[in-house]
Structure formats: C-alpha cells, structure tokens
C-alpha cells in the first residue's frame, strides 16, 4: 500500500503517514528500522505494510504499520 509522509522525527525515527483516503496512520521506530531507511522527508511517497487493516481477519481498525520504505523499494 502507498502513503505520503505527514510527519517524521529523525530523533525517534517515528512519525505518521497519510493514506490516499486521508486517514492518518502513525509508525514507530520498529517499522522505520524494518524498511532499511535513514531519513524521510515530508510529502515523500512511501510503501507501507499494514497489519490488522480493516477487511483483514485480524482486526477492524485502520491497522498498524509494520514496515515503511520508499515507494521505489520493494517491501521486505
């Protein structure tokens, strides 16, 4: 799934993204580190892997980002 970086804190390596429907999802240090990145900038397009997204058997909420990486990189 693709999203756009809304906020990124380089100190904590966490932030949030906006999905194309306007939903904001936070990501934590673990998700950032899983993508192998060093930095993100506001407005950057990214690929995300989401666990527990609506429609999944695991949950009904928007889900939790488990990996975030550049849109030109494949998800691990």
C-alpha positions as CSV (number, residue, x, y, z in Angstrom):
1,X,0.0,0.0,0.0
2,X,1.3,3.5,-0.7
3,X,1.1,6.6,1.5
4,X,2.5,10.1,1.9
5,X,4.8,11.1,4.8
6,X,2.9,13.6,7.0
7,X,5.4,13.8,9.9
8,X,8.8,12.4,10.7
9,X,11.0,12.8,13.8
10,X,14.6,11.8,12.9
11,X,15.5,11.6,16.7
12,X,12.9,9.0,17.5
13,X,12.7,7.5,13.9
14,X,8.9,7.6,14.1
15,X,6.1,9.6,12.6
16,X,2.9,9.4,10.6
17,X,1.7,9.0,7.0
18,X,-1.5,9.9,5.2
19,X,-3.2,7.2,3.2
20,X,-4.8,8.3,-0.1
21,X,-8.2,8.4,1.5
22,X,-6.9,10.9,4.1
23,X,-6.6,8.5,7.0
24,X,-3.5,9.3,9.2
25,X,-1.5,6.3,10.5
26,X,1.4,6.5,12.9
27,X,4.5,4.4,12.5
28,X,7.0,3.6,15.2
29,X,10.8,3.1,15.3
30,X,10.4,-0.7,14.7
31,X,8.5,-0.1,11.4
32,X,11.0,2.5,10.3
33,X,14.0,0.3,11.0
34,X,12.4,-2.7,9.2
35,X,12.4,-0.6,6.0
36,X,16.1,0.0,6.0
37,X,15.8,3.8,5.7
38,X,17.9,6.5,7.2
39,X,15.6,9.5,6.7
40,X,12.2,10.6,5.4
41,X,11.0,14.0,4.2
42,X,7.5,15.5,4.4
43,X,5.4,14.8,1.3
44,X,7.5,11.8,0.3
45,X,5.7,8.8,-1.2
46,X,6.3,5.6,0.6
47,X,5.3,1.9,0.6
48,X,3.9,0.5,3.8
49,X,2.9,-2.9,5.1
50,X,-0.1,-2.8,7.5
51,X,-1.1,-5.4,10.0
52,X,-4.7,-5.6,11.2
53,X,-6.2,-3.4,8.5
54,X,-9.9,-3.2,8.0
55,X,-11.1,-6.2,6.0
56,X,-8.4,-8.5,7.5
57,X,-9.5,-11.2,9.8
58,X,-7.1,-9.8,12.4
59,X,-8.9,-6.5,13.2
60,X,-11.4,-3.8,12.2
61,X,-9.3,-0.6,12.6
62,X,-7.0,1.0,10.1
63,X,-4.2,-1.2,11.3
64,X,-0.6,-0.8,12.4
65,X,2.3,-0.1,10.1
66,X,4.9,-2.8,10.3
67,X,7.3,-1.7,7.5
68,X,7.8,1.7,5.8
69,X,10.1,2.2,2.9
70,X,10.5,4.3,-0.2
71,X,7.9,3.9,-2.9
72,X,10.7,2.8,-5.3
73,X,11.8,0.0,-3.0
74,X,10.1,-3.4,-2.6
75,X,8.6,-4.3,0.7
76,X,10.7,-6.9,2.5
